[in-house]
């Protein structure tokens, strides 16, 4: 079965895609900004087979080469790039820094 890398894994759409992929029998690696986010996500989904999912930390999606090691160490059949900056953080006041750059370079 395919191994799928999902960015933005702990968001609503990302978690839904994880659920669908696991139901289809795939293995999943989720990209999260912190490992705790992945641990918390699995904790609220006891129906998931924890042996079929793991997480990699991507603290800054705009960092040069951030995915190099992830792709060198993992053997992925598909990538679902779902990560996107969310406007729910009041500290995000600069459009270019907080939204445009992560959306384009991420």
DRENDO-1510 file (C-alpha; in Angstrom, 1 decimal, always signed):
<recs>
REC; n; res; u; v; w
REC; 1; UNK; +0.0; +0.0; +0.0 .
REC; 2; UNK; +1.2; +3.6; -0.7 .
REC; 3; UNK; +3.0; +5.7; +1.9 .
REC; 4; UNK; +1.7; +9.2; +1.9 .
REC; 5; UNK; +3.3; +12.4; +3.2 .
REC; 6; UNK; +0.7; +14.9; +4.4 .
REC; 7; UNK; +1.7; +18.5; +5.3 .
REC; 8; UNK; -0.5; +20.4; +7.6 .
REC; 9; UNK; -1.4; +17.1; +9.2 .
REC; 10; UNK; -2.9; +18.5; +12.4 .
REC; 11; UNK; -5.3; +20.9; +10.7 .
REC; 12; UNK; -8.9; +20.1; +9.9 .
REC; 13; UNK; -8.3; +19.1; +6.3 .
REC; 14; UNK; -5.0; +17.4; +7.1 .
REC; 15; UNK; -6.5; +15.3; +9.8 .
REC; 16; UNK; -9.4; +14.4; +7.5 .
REC; 17; UNK; -7.0; +13.3; +4.8 .
REC; 18; UNK; -5.1; +11.2; +7.4 .
REC; 19; UNK; -8.3; +9.5; +8.4 .
REC; 20; UNK; -9.2; +8.7; +4.8 .
REC; 21; UNK; -5.8; +7.4; +3.9 .
REC; 22; UNK; -5.6; +5.2; +7.0 .
REC; 23; UNK; -9.1; +3.8; +6.2 .
REC; 24; UNK; -7.9; +3.0; +2.7 .
REC; 25; UNK; -5.0; +1.0; +4.3 .
REC; 26; UNK; -2.2; +3.4; +3.5 .
REC; 27; UNK; +0.7; +4.4; +5.8 .
REC; 28; UNK; +1.0; +8.1; +6.6 .
REC; 29; UNK; +3.7; +10.5; +7.6 .
REC; 30; UNK; +2.3; +13.8; +8.8 .
REC; 31; UNK; +4.2; +17.1; +8.8 .
REC; 32; UNK; +3.5; +19.1; +11.9 .
REC; 33; UNK; +5.1; +22.2; +13.4 .
REC; 34; UNK; +5.8; +20.3; +16.6 .
REC; 35; UNK; +5.9; +16.6; +17.5 .
REC; 36; UNK; +3.5; +17.3; +20.3 .
REC; 37; UNK; +0.9; +18.3; +17.7 .
REC; 38; UNK; +1.2; +14.8; +16.2 .
REC; 39; UNK; +1.0; +13.1; +19.5 .
REC; 40; UNK; -2.1; +15.1; +20.5 .
REC; 41; UNK; -3.7; +14.3; +17.1 .
REC; 42; UNK; -3.3; +10.6; +17.6 .
REC; 43; UNK; -4.6; +10.8; +21.2 .
REC; 44; UNK; -7.9; +12.2; +20.0 .
REC; 45; UNK; -8.2; +9.6; +17.3 .
REC; 46; UNK; -8.0; +6.2; +19.1 .
REC; 47; UNK; -9.6; +4.6; +16.0 .
REC; 48; UNK; -6.4; +5.2; +14.1 .
REC; 49; UNK; -3.8; +2.4; +13.9 .
REC; 50; UNK; -0.8; +4.2; +15.4 .
REC; 51; UNK; +1.6; +1.7; +13.8 .
REC; 52; UNK; +0.5; +3.1; +10.4 .
REC; 53; UNK; +1.2; +6.8; +11.2 .
REC; 54; UNK; +4.2; +8.8; +12.2 .
REC; 55; UNK; +5.1; +12.5; +12.2 .
REC; 56; UNK; +8.0; +14.7; +11.2 .
REC; 57; UNK; +8.5; +18.2; +12.6 .
REC; 58; UNK; +8.6; +21.1; +10.1 .
REC; 59; UNK; +8.8; +24.2; +12.3 .
REC; 60; UNK; +9.2; +26.6; +9.4 .
REC; 61; UNK; +7.9; +25.7; +5.9 .
REC; 62; UNK; +9.7; +28.6; +4.4 .
REC; 63; UNK; +13.2; +27.5; +5.4 .
REC; 64; UNK; +15.5; +26.7; +2.6 .
REC; 65; UNK; +15.8; +22.9; +2.2 .
REC; 66; UNK; +13.4; +22.1; +5.0 .
REC; 67; UNK; +12.1; +19.0; +3.2 .
REC; 68; UNK; +15.5; +17.7; +1.9 .
REC; 69; UNK; +16.1; +15.4; +4.9 .
REC; 70; UNK; +12.5; +14.3; +5.0 .
REC; 71; UNK; +12.6; +13.2; +1.4 .
REC; 72; UNK; +16.0; +11.6; +1.8 .
REC; 73; UNK; +14.9; +9.5; +4.8 .
REC; 74; UNK; +11.4; +8.7; +3.7 .
REC; 75; UNK; +10.1; +6.7; +0.8 .
REC; 76; UNK; +6.8; +8.4; -0.2 .
REC; 77; UNK; +4.5; +7.4; -3.0 .
REC; 78; UNK; +2.4; +10.6; -2.8 .
REC; 79; UNK; +2.5; +14.0; -1.2 .
REC; 80; UNK; -0.6; +15.9; -0.1 .
REC; 81; UNK; +0.5; +19.5; +0.5 .
REC; 82; UNK; -2.3; +20.9; +2.6 .
REC; 83; UNK; -0.3; +23.2; +5.0 .
REC; 84; UNK; -1.4; +26.8; +4.8 .
REC; 85; UNK; -1.0; +29.8; +7.1 .
REC; 86; UNK; -4.1; +30.4; +9.1 .
REC; 87; UNK; -5.3; +33.9; +10.1 .
REC; 88; UNK; -6.3; +33.0; +13.6 .
REC; 89; UNK; -3.1; +34.2; +15.3 .
REC; 90; UNK; -3.4; +37.9; +16.4 .
REC; 91; UNK; +0.4; +38.2; +16.2 .
REC; 92; UNK; +0.2; +37.7; +12.4 .
REC; 93; UNK; +0.1; +41.3; +11.4 .
REC; 94; UNK; +2.4; +41.4; +8.4 .
REC; 95; UNK; +0.8; +40.0; +5.3 .
REC; 96; UNK; +4.0; +39.3; +3.4 .
REC; 97; UNK; +5.8; +37.6; +6.3 .
REC; 98; UNK; +2.9; +35.7; +7.8 .
REC; 99; UNK; +0.8; +34.8; +4.8 .
REC; 100; UNK; +2.3; +35.4; +1.4 .
REC; 101; UNK; +5.8; +34.0; +2.0 .
REC; 102; UNK; +4.6; +30.8; +3.7 .
REC; 103; UNK; +2.0; +30.2; +1.0 .
REC; 104; UNK; +4.4; +30.7; -1.9 .
REC; 105; UNK; +7.6; +29.3; -0.5 .
REC; 106; UNK; +6.0; +26.7; +1.7 .
</recs>
